[in-house]
Amino acid sequence: MAIDSILAQIDAEIACLAQARSLLANLGTVTVKVTEPEAKKAPAKAKKRKKRVLSPEARKRIADAQLKRWAAQKAKTKSK
């Protein structure tokens, strides 16, 4: 995160706190429209991606390959 964006977020938070303090000090005698600063707005939601599903054959190939890697690693440690 860049220092400029951190400073902007701190300034926005200070502005929000100052506004809240003034509202509390005046006990609601002043009507103020409270808006979220640009830094606090929620980012636009990304499109939900379709969940990928592996076929049983693909799962078997992956499992067999992993077992082969584990066996090779075990054999390597036994030979040392």
Biopython code that builds the backbone (N, CA, C, O; Angstrom):
import numpy as np
from Bio.PDB.StructureBuilder import StructureBuilder

atoms = [
    (1, "MET", "N", (0.848, -1.164, 0.000)),
    (1, "MET", "CA", (0.000, 0.000, 0.000)),
    (1, "MET", "C", (0.898, 1.233, 0.000)),
    (1, "MET", "O", (1.844, 1.313, 0.783)),
    (2, "ALA", "N", (0.613, 2.170, -0.853)),
    (2, "ALA", "CA", (1.430, 3.368, -0.968)),
    (2, "ALA", "C", (1.178, 4.292, 0.218)),
    (2, "ALA", "O", (0.096, 4.300, 0.804)),
    (3, "ILE", "N", (2.188, 5.057, 0.551)),
    (3, "ILE", "CA", (2.090, 5.979, 1.679)),
    (3, "ILE", "C", (0.988, 7.001, 1.430)),
    (3, "ILE", "O", (0.277, 7.383, 2.359)),
    (4, "ASP", "N", (0.839, 7.448, 0.183)),
    (4, "ASP", "CA", (-0.201, 8.436, -0.125)),
    (4, "ASP", "C", (-1.590, 7.902, 0.185)),
    (4, "ASP", "O", (-2.426, 8.627, 0.724)),
    (5, "SER", "N", (-1.843, 6.648, -0.149)),
    (5, "SER", "CA", (-3.169, 6.089, 0.111)),
    (5, "SER", "C", (-3.394, 5.898, 1.608)),
    (5, "SER", "O", (-4.514, 6.060, 2.093)),
    (6, "ILE", "N", (-2.337, 5.557, 2.340)),
    (6, "ILE", "CA", (-2.464, 5.417, 3.795)),
    (6, "ILE", "C", (-2.795, 6.773, 4.411)),
    (6, "ILE", "O", (-3.674, 6.882, 5.267)),
    (7, "LEU", "N", (-2.084, 7.797, 3.968)),
    (7, "LEU", "CA", (-2.349, 9.140, 4.490)),
    (7, "LEU", "C", (-3.762, 9.599, 4.148)),
    (7, "LEU", "O", (-4.420, 10.238, 4.970)),
    (8, "ALA", "N", (-4.232, 9.282, 2.947)),
    (8, "ALA", "CA", (-5.587, 9.663, 2.552)),
    (8, "ALA", "C", (-6.613, 8.964, 3.426)),
    (8, "ALA", "O", (-7.615, 9.572, 3.806)),
    (9, "GLN", "N", (-6.383, 7.697, 3.752)),
    (9, "GLN", "CA", (-7.303, 6.965, 4.620)),
    (9, "GLN", "C", (-7.305, 7.539, 6.027)),
    (9, "GLN", "O", (-8.356, 7.644, 6.658)),
    (10, "ILE", "N", (-6.127, 7.913, 6.521)),
    (10, "ILE", "CA", (-6.037, 8.516, 7.852)),
    (10, "ILE", "C", (-6.778, 9.849, 7.870)),
    (10, "ILE", "O", (-7.522, 10.133, 8.809)),
    (11, "ASP", "N", (-6.580, 10.665, 6.842)),
    (11, "ASP", "CA", (-7.273, 11.948, 6.764)),
    (11, "ASP", "C", (-8.791, 11.766, 6.702)),
    (11, "ASP", "O", (-9.536, 12.518, 7.329)),
    (12, "ALA", "N", (-9.241, 10.767, 5.947)),
    (12, "ALA", "CA", (-10.678, 10.503, 5.860)),
    (12, "ALA", "C", (-11.229, 10.075, 7.215)),
    (12, "ALA", "O", (-12.321, 10.492, 7.601)),
    (13, "GLU", "N", (-10.487, 9.253, 7.932)),
    (13, "GLU", "CA", (-10.927, 8.810, 9.252)),
    (13, "GLU", "C", (-10.957, 9.969, 10.241)),
    (13, "GLU", "O", (-11.869, 10.067, 11.062)),
    (14, "ILE", "N", (-9.957, 10.849, 10.159)),
    (14, "ILE", "CA", (-9.930, 12.016, 11.031)),
    (14, "ILE", "C", (-11.142, 12.900, 10.754)),
    (14, "ILE", "O", (-11.756, 13.421, 11.685)),
    (15, "ALA", "N", (-11.489, 13.072, 9.475)),
    (15, "ALA", "CA", (-12.659, 13.891, 9.119)),
    (15, "ALA", "C", (-13.934, 13.271, 9.678)),
    (15, "ALA", "O", (-14.799, 13.983, 10.189)),
    (16, "CYS", "N", (-14.055, 11.958, 9.586)),
    (16, "CYS", "CA", (-15.240, 11.280, 10.129)),
    (16, "CYS", "C", (-15.318, 11.450, 11.643)),
    (16, "CYS", "O", (-16.391, 11.711, 12.186)),
    (17, "LEU", "N", (-14.186, 11.304, 12.322)),
    (17, "LEU", "CA", (-14.169, 11.445, 13.772)),
    (17, "LEU", "C", (-14.474, 12.885, 14.199)),
    (17, "LEU", "O", (-15.177, 13.109, 15.185)),
    (18, "ALA", "N", (-13.949, 13.845, 13.461)),
    (18, "ALA", "CA", (-14.225, 15.247, 13.783)),
    (18, "ALA", "C", (-15.704, 15.555, 13.605)),
    (18, "ALA", "O", (-16.293, 16.286, 14.403)),
    (19, "GLN", "N", (-16.296, 15.003, 12.569)),
    (19, "GLN", "CA", (-17.716, 15.221, 12.328)),
    (19, "GLN", "C", (-18.545, 14.572, 13.439)),
    (19, "GLN", "O", (-19.515, 15.166, 13.910)),
    (20, "ALA", "N", (-18.181, 13.384, 13.853)),
    (20, "ALA", "CA", (-18.891, 12.704, 14.927)),
    (20, "ALA", "C", (-18.754, 13.474, 16.233)),
    (20, "ALA", "O", (-19.706, 13.576, 17.007)),
    (21, "ARG", "N", (-17.564, 14.013, 16.471)),
    (21, "ARG", "CA", (-17.350, 14.795, 17.691)),
    (21, "ARG", "C", (-18.213, 16.040, 17.710)),
    (21, "ARG", "O", (-18.808, 16.381, 18.732)),
    (22, "SER", "N", (-18.278, 16.724, 16.563)),
    (22, "SER", "CA", (-19.092, 17.950, 16.515)),
    (22, "SER", "C", (-20.567, 17.628, 16.686)),
    (22, "SER", "O", (-21.302, 18.400, 17.302)),
    (23, "LEU", "N", (-21.005, 16.509, 16.155)),
    (23, "LEU", "CA", (-22.405, 16.116, 16.338)),
    (23, "LEU", "C", (-22.708, 15.826, 17.799)),
    (23, "LEU", "O", (-23.755, 16.223, 18.312)),
    (24, "LEU", "N", (-21.792, 15.134, 18.468)),
    (24, "LEU", "CA", (-21.994, 14.831, 19.881)),
    (24, "LEU", "C", (-21.917, 16.089, 20.737)),
    (24, "LEU", "O", (-22.666, 16.230, 21.704)),
    (25, "ALA", "N", (-21.018, 16.998, 20.387)),
    (25, "ALA", "CA", (-20.865, 18.226, 21.164)),
    (25, "ALA", "C", (-22.113, 19.103, 21.046)),
    (25, "ALA", "O", (-22.498, 19.758, 22.014)),
    (26, "ASN", "N", (-22.740, 19.122, 19.885)),
    (26, "ASN", "CA", (-23.932, 19.954, 19.682)),
    (26, "ASN", "C", (-25.213, 19.210, 20.033)),
    (26, "ASN", "O", (-26.302, 19.779, 19.961)),
    (27, "LEU", "N", (-25.093, 17.963, 20.406)),
    (27, "LEU", "CA", (-26.226, 17.126, 20.781)),
    (27, "LEU", "C", (-27.311, 17.106, 19.716)),
    (27, "LEU", "O", (-28.502, 17.146, 20.024)),
    (28, "GLY", "N", (-26.892, 17.044, 18.487)),
    (28, "GLY", "CA", (-27.843, 16.878, 17.392)),
    (28, "GLY", "C", (-28.540, 18.146, 16.962)),
    (28, "GLY", "O", (-29.543, 18.070, 16.252)),
    (29, "THR", "N", (-28.051, 19.322, 17.364)),
    (29, "THR", "CA", (-28.707, 20.559, 16.955)),
    (29, "THR", "C", (-28.401, 20.908, 15.504)),
    (29, "THR", "O", (-29.129, 21.681, 14.882)),
    (30, "VAL", "N", (-27.345, 20.349, 14.976)),
    (30, "VAL", "CA", (-26.968, 20.610, 13.595)),
    (30, "VAL", "C", (-27.275, 19.358, 12.780)),
    (30, "VAL", "O", (-26.903, 18.250, 13.165)),
    (31, "THR", "N", (-27.957, 19.545, 11.650)),
    (31, "THR", "CA", (-28.241, 18.425, 10.770)),
    (31, "THR", "C", (-27.136, 18.337, 9.732)),
    (31, "THR", "O", (-26.923, 19.268, 8.956)),
    (32, "VAL", "N", (-26.434, 17.209, 9.725)),
    (32, "VAL", "CA", (-25.312, 17.026, 8.813)),
    (32, "VAL", "C", (-25.535, 15.740, 8.038)),
    (32, "VAL", "O", (-25.886, 14.710, 8.614)),
    (33, "LYS", "N", (-25.329, 15.806, 6.731)),
    (33, "LYS", "CA", (-25.432, 14.620, 5.908)),
    (33, "LYS", "C", (-24.100, 13.886, 5.989)),
    (33, "LYS", "O", (-23.059, 14.431, 5.623)),
    (34, "VAL", "N", (-24.138, 12.649, 6.469)),
    (34, "VAL", "CA", (-22.936, 11.854, 6.628)),
    (34, "VAL", "C", (-22.799, 10.949, 5.411)),
    (34, "VAL", "O", (-23.701, 10.176, 5.087)),
    (35, "THR", "N", (-21.650, 11.061, 4.740)),
    (35, "THR", "CA", (-21.384, 10.202, 3.596)),
    (35, "THR", "C", (-20.087, 9.469, 3.845)),
    (35, "THR", "O", (-19.222, 9.954, 4.575)),
    (36, "GLU", "N", (-19.947, 8.309, 3.243)),
    (36, "GLU", "CA", (-18.715, 7.552, 3.376)),
    (36, "GLU", "C", (-17.632, 8.190, 2.524)),
    (36, "GLU", "O", (-17.901, 8.598, 1.394)),
    (37, "PRO", "N", (-16.410, 8.286, 3.044)),
    (37, "PRO", "CA", (-15.319, 8.777, 2.215)),
    (37, "PRO", "C", (-15.020, 7.772, 1.102)),
    (37, "PRO", "O", (-15.362, 6.594, 1.211)),
    (38, "GLU", "N", (-14.391, 8.237, 0.051)),
    (38, "GLU", "CA", (-14.096, 7.392, -1.109)),
    (38, "GLU", "C", (-13.278, 6.166, -0.720)),
    (38, "GLU", "O", (-13.456, 5.095, -1.300)),
    (39, "ALA", "N", (-12.390, 6.312, 0.249)),
    (39, "ALA", "CA", (-11.514, 5.208, 0.619)),
    (39, "ALA", "C", (-12.272, 4.083, 1.321)),
    (39, "ALA", "O", (-11.832, 2.934, 1.298)),
    (40, "LYS", "N", (-13.423, 4.408, 1.953)),
    (40, "LYS", "CA", (-14.148, 3.396, 2.710)),
    (40, "LYS", "C", (-15.233, 2.707, 1.906)),
    (40, "LYS", "O", (-15.806, 1.723, 2.374)),
    (41, "LYS", "N", (-15.529, 3.191, 0.717)),
    (41, "LYS", "CA", (-16.580, 2.566, -0.072)),
    (41, "LYS", "C", (-16.164, 1.157, -0.458)),
    (41, "LYS", "O", (-15.003, 0.902, -0.778)),
    (42, "ALA", "N", (-17.119, 0.256, -0.424)),
    (42, "ALA", "CA", (-16.846, -1.139, -0.755)),
    (42, "ALA", "C", (-16.548, -1.264, -2.247)),
    (42, "ALA", "O", (-17.208, -0.631, -3.071)),
    (43, "PRO", "N", (-15.554, -2.077, -2.593)),
    (43, "PRO", "CA", (-15.248, -2.262, -4.015)),
    (43, "PRO", "C", (-16.389, -3.007, -4.711)),
    (43, "PRO", "O", (-17.151, -3.740, -4.080)),
    (44, "ALA", "N", (-16.483, -2.804, -5.998)),
    (44, "ALA", "CA", (-17.512, -3.485, -6.770)),
    (44, "ALA", "C", (-17.287, -4.987, -6.699)),
    (44, "ALA", "O", (-16.154, -5.464, -6.768)),
    (45, "LYS", "N", (-18.379, -5.721, -6.560)),
    (45, "LYS", "CA", (-18.250, -7.172, -6.456)),
    (45, "LYS", "C", (-17.848, -7.758, -7.798)),
    (45, "LYS", "O", (-18.373, -7.387, -8.848)),
    (46, "ALA", "N", (-16.910, -8.675, -7.731)),
    (46, "ALA", "CA", (-16.455, -9.346, -8.943)),
    (46, "ALA", "C", (-17.485, -10.395, -9.338)),
    (46, "ALA", "O", (-18.259, -10.870, -8.507)),
    (47, "LYS", "N", (-17.482, -10.746, -10.610)),
    (47, "LYS", "CA", (-18.395, -11.777, -11.064)),
    (47, "LYS", "C", (-18.038, -13.084, -10.385)),
    (47, "LYS", "O", (-16.862, -13.421, -10.241)),
    (48, "LYS", "N", (-19.053, -13.815, -9.970)),
    (48, "LYS", "CA", (-18.820, -15.095, -9.323)),
    (48, "LYS", "C", (-18.444, -16.112, -10.382)),
    (48, "LYS", "O", (-19.168, -16.306, -11.358)),
    (49, "ARG", "N", (-17.310, -16.756, -10.182)),
    (49, "ARG", "CA", (-16.829, -17.726, -11.150)),
    (49, "ARG", "C", (-17.508, -19.068, -10.931)),
    (49, "ARG", "O", (-17.849, -19.445, -9.810)),
    (50, "LYS", "N", (-17.690, -19.765, -12.021)),
    (50, "LYS", "CA", (-18.277, -21.086, -11.955)),
    (50, "LYS", "C", (-17.259, -22.031, -11.318)),
    (50, "LYS", "O", (-16.076, -22.004, -11.657)),
    (51, "LYS", "N", (-17.728, -22.854, -10.402)),
    (51, "LYS", "CA", (-16.848, -23.782, -9.705)),
    (51, "LYS", "C", (-16.375, -24.865, -10.668)),
    (51, "LYS", "O", (-17.166, -25.456, -11.403)),
    (52, "ARG", "N", (-15.091, -25.105, -10.647)),
    (52, "ARG", "CA", (-14.523, -26.138, -11.507)),
    (52, "ARG", "C", (-14.668, -27.499, -10.828)),
    (52, "ARG", "O", (-14.479, -27.629, -9.619)),
    (53, "VAL", "N", (-15.001, -28.493, -11.620)),
    (53, "VAL", "CA", (-15.178, -29.834, -11.081)),
    (53, "VAL", "C", (-14.270, -30.785, -11.848)),
    (53, "VAL", "O", (-14.268, -30.804, -13.079)),
    (54, "LEU", "N", (-13.498, -31.574, -11.103)),
    (54, "LEU", "CA", (-12.623, -32.552, -11.730)),
    (54, "LEU", "C", (-13.382, -33.859, -11.942)),
    (54, "LEU", "O", (-14.217, -34.257, -11.130)),
    (55, "SER", "N", (-13.072, -34.497, -13.036)),
    (55, "SER", "CA", (-13.669, -35.802, -13.289)),
    (55, "SER", "C", (-13.010, -36.825, -12.376)),
    (55, "SER", "O", (-11.900, -36.605, -11.891)),
    (56, "PRO", "N", (-13.686, -37.937, -12.141)),
    (56, "PRO", "CA", (-13.069, -38.981, -11.299)),
    (56, "PRO", "C", (-11.747, -39.491, -11.875)),
    (56, "PRO", "O", (-10.832, -39.826, -11.123)),
    (57, "GLU", "N", (-11.645, -39.551, -13.209)),
    (57, "GLU", "CA", (-10.398, -39.999, -13.828)),
    (57, "GLU", "C", (-9.256, -39.021, -13.540)),
    (57, "GLU", "O", (-8.125, -39.425, -13.267)),
    (58, "ALA", "N", (-9.576, -37.736, -13.607)),
    (58, "ALA", "CA", (-8.551, -36.721, -13.333)),
    (58, "ALA", "C", (-8.111, -36.793, -11.873)),
    (58, "ALA", "O", (-6.922, -36.683, -11.573)),
    (59, "ARG", "N", (-9.066, -36.977, -10.973)),
    (59, "ARG", "CA", (-8.718, -37.108, -9.557)),
    (59, "ARG", "C", (-7.802, -38.309, -9.330)),
    (59, "ARG", "O", (-6.852, -38.235, -8.552)),
    (60, "LYS", "N", (-8.093, -39.403, -10.007)),
    (60, "LYS", "CA", (-7.280, -40.622, -9.870)),
    (60, "LYS", "C", (-5.864, -40.378, -10.376)),
    (60, "LYS", "O", (-4.895, -40.787, -9.735)),
    (61, "ARG", "N", (-5.738, -39.703, -11.539)),
    (61, "ARG", "CA", (-4.401, -39.418, -12.079)),
    (61, "ARG", "C", (-3.600, -38.543, -11.124)),
    (61, "ARG", "O", (-2.413, -38.780, -10.903)),
    (62, "ILE", "N", (-4.253, -37.533, -10.559)),
    (62, "ILE", "CA", (-3.566, -36.638, -9.626)),
    (62, "ILE", "C", (-3.144, -37.409, -8.379)),
    (62, "ILE", "O", (-2.021, -37.246, -7.902)),
    (63, "ALA", "N", (-4.034, -38.246, -7.848)),
    (63, "ALA", "CA", (-3.717, -39.030, -6.649)),
    (63, "ALA", "C", (-2.570, -39.988, -6.915)),
    (63, "ALA", "O", (-1.671, -40.135, -6.087)),
    (64, "ASP", "N", (-2.601, -40.642, -8.073)),
    (64, "ASP", "CA", (-1.520, -41.577, -8.407)),
    (64, "ASP", "C", (-0.182, -40.856, -8.547)),
    (64, "ASP", "O", (0.846, -41.355, -8.088)),
    (65, "ALA", "N", (-0.193, -39.702, -9.172)),
    (65, "ALA", "CA", (1.040, -38.929, -9.333)),
    (65, "ALA", "C", (1.586, -38.500, -7.976)),
    (65, "ALA", "O", (2.795, -38.540, -7.751)),
    (66, "GLN", "N", (0.686, -38.084, -7.059)),
    (66, "GLN", "CA", (1.137, -37.672, -5.733)),
    (66, "GLN", "C", (1.704, -38.859, -4.962)),
    (66, "GLN", "O", (2.725, -38.725, -4.286)),
    (67, "LEU", "N", (1.058, -40.016, -5.055)),
    (67, "LEU", "CA", (1.590, -41.210, -4.396)),
    (67, "LEU", "C", (2.972, -41.557, -4.927)),
    (67, "LEU", "O", (3.852, -41.960, -4.167)),
    (68, "LYS", "N", (3.162, -41.400, -6.233)),
    (68, "LYS", "CA", (4.467, -41.666, -6.844)),
    (68, "LYS", "C", (5.523, -40.699, -6.301)),
    (68, "LYS", "O", (6.653, -41.104, -6.029)),
    (69, "ARG", "N", (5.155, -39.413, -6.141)),
    (69, "ARG", "CA", (6.093, -38.433, -5.585)),
    (69, "ARG", "C", (6.435, -38.769, -4.140)),
    (69, "ARG", "O", (7.595, -38.680, -3.736)),
    (70, "TRP", "N", (5.428, -39.156, -3.359)),
    (70, "TRP", "CA", (5.684, -39.515, -1.968)),
    (70, "TRP", "C", (6.597, -40.734, -1.879)),
    (70, "TRP", "O", (7.510, -40.772, -1.054)),
    (71, "ALA", "N", (6.350, -41.727, -2.727)),
    (71, "ALA", "CA", (7.187, -42.930, -2.722)),
    (71, "ALA", "C", (8.625, -42.587, -3.081)),
    (71, "ALA", "O", (9.557, -43.107, -2.467)),
    (72, "ALA", "N", (8.814, -41.724, -4.064)),
    (72, "ALA", "CA", (10.165, -41.316, -4.456)),
    (72, "ALA", "C", (10.852, -40.577, -3.322)),
    (72, "ALA", "O", (12.040, -40.790, -3.080)),
    (73, "GLN", "N", (10.134, -39.718, -2.626)),
    (73, "GLN", "CA", (10.708, -38.978, -1.508)),
    (73, "GLN", "C", (11.074, -39.916, -0.355)),
    (73, "GLN", "O", (12.119, -39.771, 0.280)),
    (74, "LYS", "N", (10.179, -40.888, -0.103)),
    (74, "LYS", "CA", (10.454, -41.860, 0.959)),
    (74, "LYS", "C", (11.668, -42.722, 0.635)),
    (74, "LYS", "O", (12.487, -43.006, 1.509)),
    (75, "ALA", "N", (11.779, -43.136, -0.622)),
    (75, "ALA", "CA", (12.931, -43.946, -1.055)),
    (75, "ALA", "C", (14.221, -43.128, -0.961)),
    (75, "ALA", "O", (15.275, -43.661, -0.616)),
    (76, "LYS", "N", (14.132, -41.864, -1.262)),
    (76, "LYS", "CA", (15.306, -40.989, -1.209)),
    (76, "LYS", "C", (15.800, -40.848, 0.232)),
    (76, "LYS", "O", (17.007, -40.873, 0.474)),
    (77, "THR", "N", (14.884, -40.701, 1.189)),
    (77, "THR", "CA", (15.289, -40.538, 2.585)),
    (77, "THR", "C", (15.808, -41.866, 3.171)),
    (77, "THR", "O", (16.686, -41.858, 4.034)),
    (78, "LYS", "N", (15.267, -43.003, 2.703)),
    (78, "LYS", "CA", (15.749, -44.301, 3.186)),
    (78, "LYS", "C", (17.167, -44.580, 2.695)),
    (78, "LYS", "O", (17.961, -45.172, 3.425)),
    (79, "SER", "N", (17.501, -44.162, 1.463)),
    (79, "SER", "CA", (18.812, -44.443, 0.898)),
    (79, "SER", "C", (19.912, -43.594, 1.532)),
    (79, "SER", "O", (21.089, -43.928, 1.397)),
    (80, "LYS", "N", (19.570, -42.533, 2.201)),
    (80, "LYS", "CA", (20.604, -41.668, 2.806)),
    (80, "LYS", "C", (21.159, -42.220, 4.050)),
    (80, "LYS", "O", (22.031, -41.604, 4.663)),
]
sb = StructureBuilder()
sb.init_structure("model")
sb.init_model(0)
sb.init_chain("A")
sb.init_seg("    ")
for serial, (resi, resn, name, xyz) in enumerate(atoms, 1):
    if name == "N":
        sb.init_residue(resn, " ", resi, " ")
    sb.init_atom(name, np.array(xyz, "f"), 0.0, 1.0, " ", f" {name:<3s}", serial, name[0])
structure = sb.get_structure()
